Amino acid sequence: MKTNEAAADDVQLVESLNDTVKKIKSEIAKVIIGQDEIIDQLLISLLSRGHCLLVGVPGLAKTLLIKTLAEVMHLSFNRIQFTPDLMPSDITGTELVEEDPLSKKRNFRFVPGPIFANVVLADEINRTPPKTQSALLEAMQEHKVTTAGTTYSLAEPFFVLATQNPIEQEGTYPLPEAQLDRFMFNLWLGYPSFHEEVKIVQSTTSEYLPNLSKVVNADELIGFQNLVRKVPVAEKVIEYAVNIVNKTRPDNDASPQFIKNWISWGAGPTAPQYLILAAKTKAVVEGRFTPNVDDVKFAMIPTLRHRIITNFSAEADGVNSVEVIKKLLAE
């Protein structure tokens, strides 16, 4: 059981997180116009220690959004532009031979790659071959890089946001479904509204230079991530998340008929884990001390979109994974 003092500290931390998130969003709004839902989901993923796959056409300020997020949080930021000739060592780092000018002895020195940052933007991850993709995905999972038998830990907090361009698939290397599972959320960035686009054009074609304040630092962010793990969850909420994921599997007797007709493979065990983490984070971000079923529903589409695989029947019927999820929620 928690002492009264420890419980009071957690209450204060929840209030602090709620206030901090409002300030972060306020600062981001100085640079990014609109995209409120995407920003909310990015913050939830970051506080849950998850990673995001962001899909959107060029020009929607994906890079600017992540760079601004890192700046507001006072985190180190690196951008990796993925290309067909990119090698794993270009991401993780490489060993160089150095000669001591006095002793003339040669030694190896490790030069860290761009993966060594708090926030890493993997731009157009589907432009590079699987060997290089796997180097990034391994670092995402382990938070470590191993070179020449030596393991180097990555700085915490560590957040990877990978982007994909949905309109050009020629010469690309789509991520396998098993590797897509490494991403907590799959977010689709849409076009801005008419009024938002007017504001974007006004701000980007003027002399306006936003003055961003640093709202939180790495240590404070780690404290908030630890707080999320402490949030209690009612058993019925966990059962709801597990039940809804179970029903995405066509071999489950309890699955609806449309799942059996349209789905080849359902979501794996990481899906309910991420659903509950997202629900816990959404609750504390909003100043609540435990999540409910609606918090789980909020995370359903970004969590399951890339974890269920539709079949030819779904394609013939013009049905995609998002429509399947919405139909499942309606059930």
C-alpha atoms as one frame of an Amber mdcrd trajectory, in Angstrom:
protein
   0.000   0.000   0.000   1.157   3.516  -0.744   1.785   5.921   2.080  -0.258
   9.113   2.173   2.870  11.072   1.280   3.606   8.923  -1.796  -0.028   9.148
  -2.929   0.057  12.936  -2.545   3.227  13.063  -4.660   1.522  11.064  -7.439
  -1.504  13.375  -7.343   0.799  16.371  -7.657   2.639  14.678 -10.548  -0.640
  14.046 -12.398  -1.557  17.720 -12.030   1.928  18.710 -13.177   1.670  16.442
 -16.251  -1.731  17.873 -17.144  -0.341  21.407 -16.934   2.853  20.500 -18.834
   0.965  18.925 -21.767  -1.178  22.059 -22.118   1.978  24.193 -22.253   3.632
  21.863 -24.793   0.596  22.033 -27.092   0.469  25.807 -26.698   4.118  26.121
 -27.763   3.702  23.721 -30.700   0.693  25.771 -31.871   3.073  28.702 -32.451
   4.611  26.693 -35.308   2.102  24.003 -36.329  -1.412  25.047 -37.337  -4.092
  22.416 -36.768  -3.273  18.664 -36.524  -4.516  18.635 -32.901  -5.420  14.937
 -32.935  -2.026  13.931 -34.366  -0.213  16.023 -31.719  -2.296  14.405 -28.951
  -1.455  10.925 -30.239   2.258  11.740 -30.592   2.381  12.943 -26.987   0.531
   9.843 -25.782   2.983   7.602 -27.631   5.994   9.480 -26.264   4.715   9.343
 -22.673   3.961   5.615 -23.124   7.546   4.943 -24.319   6.182   3.911 -27.714
   7.235   4.776 -31.263   5.125   6.103 -34.135   4.819   5.474 -37.850   3.490
   8.619 -39.547   2.030   8.337 -43.045   1.321  11.435 -45.095   1.981  13.126
 -48.420   4.888  15.601 -48.710   4.433  19.151 -47.440   2.350  18.413 -44.336
   5.103  19.584 -41.921   5.914  16.130 -40.530   9.586  16.998 -40.009   8.779
  20.451 -38.592   6.272  18.963 -36.136   8.763  16.474 -34.686  11.590  18.996
 -34.599   9.337  21.478 -32.773   8.235  18.785 -30.313  11.875  17.974 -29.502
  12.768  21.654 -29.096   9.860  22.379 -26.752  10.818  19.358 -24.637  14.518
  20.321 -24.617  15.458  16.948 -26.170  18.220  16.198 -28.666  16.917  15.666
 -32.208  18.329  13.935 -35.294  16.791  13.416 -38.710  17.805  10.481 -40.905
  16.866  10.691 -44.576  16.498   7.087 -45.695  17.841   6.299 -49.169  18.495
   3.031 -51.073  22.266   3.262 -50.452  22.022   3.855 -46.675  23.956   1.258
 -44.640  23.195   0.084 -41.069  26.408   1.726 -39.805  25.178   5.047 -41.215
  22.442   4.871 -38.570  24.022   3.138 -35.595  27.591   4.430 -35.927  30.928
   3.013 -37.016  34.389   2.221 -35.695  37.315   4.280 -36.977  40.994   3.404
 -36.735  43.055   6.088 -34.991  46.813   6.206 -34.588  48.361   7.609 -31.410
  50.884  10.284 -32.536  53.339   9.350 -29.726  53.179   5.583 -29.414  52.131
   5.019 -33.039  49.668   2.412 -31.779  46.417   2.030 -33.618  43.118   1.850
 -31.756  39.486   1.682 -32.716  37.212   4.562 -31.740  33.433   4.320 -31.971
  31.734   7.274 -33.659  28.027   7.326 -32.707  25.497   7.550 -35.528  22.366
   9.722 -35.688  20.382   7.116 -33.718  22.054   8.541 -30.605  19.461  11.219
 -29.871  16.331  11.500 -27.722  14.060  12.088 -30.723  14.911  10.468 -34.067
  12.983  11.196 -37.255  13.402   8.316 -39.719  12.260  10.062 -42.877  10.769
   7.793 -45.569  11.832   4.573 -43.879  10.451   2.547 -46.804  13.128   4.013
 -49.119  15.925   1.889 -47.651  16.581  -1.884 -47.880  15.443  -4.300 -45.118
  18.979  -4.681 -43.688  19.105  -0.983 -42.791  15.483  -0.916 -41.648  16.177
  -3.766 -39.233  19.141  -1.893 -37.695  16.806   0.944 -36.745  14.033  -1.351
 -35.560  16.443  -3.332 -33.355  17.612  -0.116 -31.697  13.961   0.875 -31.181
  13.240  -2.385 -29.392  16.393  -2.746 -27.303  17.349   0.932 -26.787  20.900
  -0.303 -27.418  23.382  -0.537 -30.285  26.014  -3.288 -30.555  29.128  -2.705
 -32.676  32.198  -4.959 -32.799  31.005  -6.821 -29.718  30.524  -3.686 -27.616
  27.049  -2.554 -26.558  26.202   1.142 -26.281  23.032   2.314 -24.536  20.918
   5.004 -26.161  19.991   8.147 -24.254  16.639   8.141 -22.480  13.953   9.074
 -23.254  14.201   7.561 -26.736  11.467   8.171 -29.299  11.499   7.198 -32.984
   9.059   8.631 -35.479   9.271   7.031 -38.903   7.516   8.500 -41.925   6.228
   6.905 -45.112   4.974   8.527 -48.288   1.734   6.781 -49.377   1.694   8.050
 -52.967   5.019   6.765 -54.320   5.669   3.043 -53.967   8.045   2.442 -56.898
  11.512   1.477 -55.692  10.461   1.224 -52.048  10.858  -1.526 -49.455   7.590
  -1.740 -47.464   8.041  -2.693 -43.817   6.999  -6.308 -43.120   3.947  -6.732
 -40.887   6.084  -8.267 -38.119   8.255  -5.144 -38.048   5.276  -2.800 -38.189
   4.324  -4.313 -34.831   7.285  -2.446 -33.272   5.361   0.815 -33.691   2.812
   1.675 -31.029   0.764   3.923 -33.318   0.279   4.213 -37.072  -0.877   7.784
 -37.667  -2.251   9.099 -40.969  -1.712  12.812 -41.472  -4.499  14.420 -43.510
  -4.687  17.655 -45.441  -5.414  20.829 -43.446  -8.820  22.485 -43.631  -9.341
  25.548 -45.832  -9.007  28.014 -42.944  -5.965  26.189 -41.540  -4.270  26.277
 -44.933  -4.919  30.022 -45.200  -3.189  30.528 -41.829  -0.306  28.255 -42.903
   0.303  30.293 -46.048   0.091  33.569 -44.104   2.618  32.474 -41.463   5.117
  30.732 -43.763   5.295  33.569 -46.321   5.858  36.333 -43.771   8.700  37.359
 -41.460   7.084  35.585 -38.511   9.640  33.711 -36.383   8.165  31.896 -33.377
   9.954  32.164 -30.048   9.612  28.713 -28.482   9.934  28.141 -24.730  11.361
  24.910 -23.349   8.570  23.425 -21.241  10.089  20.188 -19.910  13.456  18.414
 -19.866  14.529  14.783 -20.267  14.540  13.929 -16.545  11.065  15.376 -16.017
   9.786  13.500 -19.052  11.176  10.202 -17.706   9.348  10.948 -14.439   6.090
  11.364 -16.355   6.730   8.106 -18.256   7.239   6.310 -14.941   4.000   7.842
 -13.645   2.056   6.323 -16.554   3.233   2.844 -15.539   1.891   3.397 -12.006
  -1.647   4.242 -13.124  -4.101   1.566 -11.889  -6.512   0.021 -14.401  -9.786
  -1.727 -13.632  -9.841  -5.377 -14.661 -12.954  -4.833 -16.810 -11.048  -2.220
 -18.876  -8.181  -4.663 -19.478 -10.678  -7.399 -20.355 -12.365  -5.049 -22.834
  -9.040  -4.340 -24.584  -8.097  -8.028 -24.721 -11.587  -9.029 -25.888 -11.672
  -6.511 -28.738  -8.210  -7.623 -29.925  -9.219 -11.291 -29.709 -12.152 -10.538
 -32.009  -9.766  -9.283 -34.727  -8.505 -12.860 -35.130 -10.411 -14.883 -37.741
  -9.623 -18.221 -36.053 -11.418 -17.105 -32.879 -14.886 -18.690 -32.580 -16.215
 -15.502 -30.956 -15.112 -13.276 -33.840 -17.895 -11.712 -35.958 -18.494 -13.158
 -39.404 -17.132 -10.068 -41.184 -13.765 -10.631 -39.424 -13.660 -14.206 -40.723
 -14.550 -12.935 -44.213 -12.167  -9.968 -44.449  -9.163 -10.615 -42.181  -6.183
 -12.891 -42.855  -4.329 -12.180 -39.610  -5.520 -10.407 -36.489  -3.589  -8.314
 -33.984  -1.021  -9.941 -31.698  -0.509  -9.670 -27.913   1.317  -6.316 -28.173
  -1.942  -4.671 -29.302  -3.828  -4.880 -25.954  -0.640  -3.860 -24.125  -0.393
  -0.676 -26.194  -4.147  -0.077 -25.918  -3.925  -0.095 -22.126  -0.765   2.050
 -22.079  -2.448   4.588 -24.369  -5.585   4.565 -22.205  -3.533   5.110 -19.038
  -1.622   7.976 -20.645  -4.764   9.647 -21.991  -6.343   9.473 -18.534  -3.444
  11.110 -16.657  -2.913  13.698 -19.420  -6.519  14.748 -18.837  -6.015  14.817
 -15.060  -7.826  11.548 -14.300  -6.355   8.815 -12.116  -7.606   5.721 -13.937
  -8.677   5.019 -17.548 -12.063   3.852 -18.768 -13.324   1.972 -21.816 -13.647
   5.193 -23.837  -9.906   5.760 -23.429  -9.298   2.326 -24.961 -11.649   3.139
 -27.847  -9.710   6.366 -28.485  -6.570   4.324 -29.209  -8.208   1.587 -31.268
  -7.607   2.915 -34.801  -3.964   4.080 -34.458  -3.053   0.920 -32.510  -4.795
  -1.682 -34.678  -4.636  -0.077 -38.149  -1.258  -1.670 -38.949  -1.766  -4.850
 -36.926  -4.653  -6.453 -38.796  -4.161  -7.733 -42.325  -7.086  -7.714 -44.717
  -7.474 -10.356 -47.418  -8.518 -10.350 -51.083 -12.208 -10.480 -50.155 -11.876
  -7.214 -48.243 -10.025  -5.645 -51.160 -12.733  -6.806 -53.567 -15.378  -5.280
 -51.288 -13.418  -2.018 -51.024 -12.845  -2.472 -47.278  -9.651  -1.413 -45.467
  -8.422  -2.084 -41.930  -9.819   1.191 -40.522 -13.329   0.349 -41.729 -13.007
  -3.105 -40.146 -12.004  -1.531 -36.809 -14.912   0.927 -36.931 -17.326  -1.906
 -37.674 -15.870  -3.908 -34.790 -16.359  -0.945 -32.433 -19.960  -0.578 -33.628
 -20.563  -4.219 -32.723
